[in-house]
Amino acid sequence: MEYDIKEFDEIRPYEAGEMKQAFEELINDRQFSMVLKGFVPWLPKGVRNGLLRLAFTGIKTPLDFQKRFMKPVVKWIIRKHTDGTTFDDSKLYTLNSKLKNRYTFVSNHRDIVLDSAFLDVMLVDAGHPTTVEIGIGDNLLIYPWIKRLVRMNKAFTVRRGLTAHEMMRSSQLMSRYIHYAVTQKRENIWIAQREGRAKDSSDHTQESVLKMLAMGGDLRELNIVPLTISYEFDPCDYLKAQEMQQKRDNPAFKKSRQDDLDNMKTGIFGYKGRVHYHCAAPINSWIDELAELPKQEFYATLSRRIDSELHKHYRLYPCNYIAIDELEGTQTHADHYTQADKKRFEEYLASQLAKIKLPDKDDAFLRECILTMYANPLRNYLKVKNE
């Protein structure tokens, strides 16, 4: 299929030839300067900018930028705010060498920023030749400097809040861009299995995501890989529970832009415990197998199969077993945790609940919401295991 890169100008990341100008615009942005000042208040603006320009020397592509600037930052977050990350990409060797293929990783979604950022570091450390391009909602691009920074970091824009007609056009354009990125730019793609994070951590693929991916060409050329992300602790669990009560009490409740920023900040700097990423094999053989099904049935069946792969590869932790036993009032899974594990989780749960500052705080409801978030991955895993 033929593509003209100009058709993607409104959504695509920066190209190699645009990086220098984008960098200059970024460091000259007043709001970005204020953010930098918050990190190093003792350095004058001229010194800060001079050091950044020096560090930028030799950077020609977004991948260069990621390796020079973003990888050290993500490595610091891993050291500071996790108990370590692990990565299983062994299934990517079953068909072809990882060095030859590019992939579209369709994954469950735990953190707005770090899901793809952790994957970038894991891919590079595992010897893959490049990282991932990601779709990021324009609702998060609330300042020009954020939009510039994410475009330098291999992000393309997903437009939100559109009419039905606008949504169709936007989906077609994004799908064409994804096919172009994988087949001609030779980039990997990361995309969440659904719009937004599953607030209750019960991860299910929206058929609309797969239909969008198919708009731009043959699904097989995307080398779709189900990717399971498992965080031991979700630092945003209390924010999700808080939003659940706000929506329960007021069905018209909508998060503000500041709420989105708070979620991003909490997700980045909050404690995550152990983190594991597991790649399933690419699903091309399923696509061939299901090709004769009517379209609606095809997407429904493909979604269920992707979910099955995601669910059976959860990395489960003591907190998952403790949560389900607490909700069900049993000790069915007590052999998966110790009393020390239970005490630690109870203390964690109490500390998270204490962060919620609602005027009409419903402690019992909020506690059940957070417990459900930790129980659902185990519930989904057990369901697949018993099928």
Secondary structure, DSSP 4 states (H G I P E B T S, - for coil): ----GGGGTTTPPPPGGGHHHHHHHHHT-HHHHHHHHHH-TTS-HHHHHHHHHHHHTT--SHHHHIIIIIHHHHHHHHHHHSS-EEEE-GGGGTTS-TTT---EEEE----TTHHHHHHHHHHHHTT-S--EEEEEEGGG--SHHHHHHHHHTTEEEE--S--HHHHHHHHHHHHHHHHHHHHTS--EEEEESSSS--TTS-----HHHHHHHHHTS-GGGG-EEEEEEEESS-TTHHHHHHHHHHHHH-TT----HHHHHHHHHHHHHS----EEEEE---SHHHHHHTTTS-HHHHHHHHHHHHHHHHHHT----HHHHHHHHHHHTS-TTGGG--HHHHHHHHHHHHHHHHT---TT--HHHHHHHHHHHHHHHHHHHHHHHH-
